[in-house]
Structures are given as structure tokens and as C-alpha cells.
Amino acid sequence: MITISIADDELRARGTPERNKGILYKSIIEAVEKPLLEQILERTEGNQIKAARMLGLNRNTLRAKIKKLNINVEKWKIT
């Protein structure tokens, strides 16, 4: 389970309001995306086609995210 807590003072501390645009969205995506993909890949035993279907993503989109986030799919594959 992932818990995200956001305090107003955390966002203010990062700079001026202009510079904070998009920080909340980006911070949440960064915190959630990799663990979510890893959990789905574990459930599908590393099968990227099944994982993409479960997530409602195109397989190529999932593969790009896996590469970007440096996820090792091999650790869930059954040999």
C-alpha cells in the first residue's frame, strides 16, 4: 500500500507559485508509477502483454515506461 501525504508548506518550500506549477502531479506520478508497474508485472509473472491489458495501456507504452523507470522485468519471469 502506498500512502501519499501532501502539506501546503512542502509545496511552498520548493519555490515561487509559478515554479510550483505541475509539481504536485509530477510528484504523485513519480511516487506511484514504478511501484504500480512492478506490482502488475509481478502478478502477470513478467508478461508485458497481460500487464498492459490490465493497465489499459498499449504494450509499447508500457515497454517505454519500463525502460524509463529502469524496471527489470526478468525478475518476475518464470523459467
C-alpha positions in Angstrom: 0.0 0.0 0.0 1.2 3.5 -0.8 0.2 6.5 1.2 0.8 10.0 -0.1 0.7 13.0 2.2 1.0 16.5 0.8 1.4 19.5 3.0 0.9 23.1 1.8 4.3 24.1 3.4 6.1 21.4 1.3 4.9 23.0 -1.9 5.7 26.5 -0.8 9.2 25.5 0.2 10.0 24.4 -3.3 9.9 27.9 -4.7 7.6 30.6 -6.0 4.0 29.7 -7.0 4.9 30.0 -10.7 7.7 27.4 -10.3 5.4 25.1 -8.4 3.0 24.5 -11.4 2.8 20.8 -12.1 4.9 19.8 -9.1 2.0 18.1 -7.3 1.0 16.0 -10.3 4.6 15.1 -11.2 5.4 14.2 -7.6 2.5 11.9 -7.3 3.2 10.2 -10.6 6.8 9.6 -9.7 5.8 8.1 -6.3 3.2 5.8 -7.7 4.1 4.7 -11.2 7.1 2.5 -10.6 5.6 0.5 -7.7 2.3 0.1 -9.6 4.1 -1.2 -12.7 6.2 -3.6 -10.6 3.2 -5.0 -8.8 1.3 -5.6 -12.0 4.4 -7.2 -13.6 4.7 -9.5 -10.6 1.1 -10.5 -10.9 1.5 -11.3 -14.6 4.8 -13.1 -14.0 6.6 -10.5 -16.2 4.2 -10.9 -19.1 4.1 -7.4 -20.6 1.1 -8.0 -22.8 -1.0 -9.1 -19.9 0.3 -6.2 -17.8 -0.5 -3.7 -20.5 -4.1 -5.1 -20.8 -4.6 -4.9 -17.0 -3.4 -1.3 -17.0 -5.3 -0.3 -20.2 -2.0 0.7 -21.9 -0.6 -0.1 -25.3 2.2 -2.6 -25.0 4.7 -0.2 -26.5 3.7 2.5 -24.0 4.3 0.0 -21.1 7.6 -1.0 -22.5 8.7 2.6 -22.8 7.7 3.2 -19.1 9.6 0.1 -18.0 12.7 1.3 -19.8 12.3 4.9 -18.5 11.8 3.7 -14.9 14.6 1.1 -15.2 12.5 -1.9 -14.2 14.0 -5.3 -14.6 11.1 -7.5 -15.9 13.2 -10.6 -15.8 13.0 -11.0 -12.0 9.3 -11.9 -12.3 9.5 -14.3 -15.3 9.2 -18.0 -14.6 11.9 -20.1 -16.3 
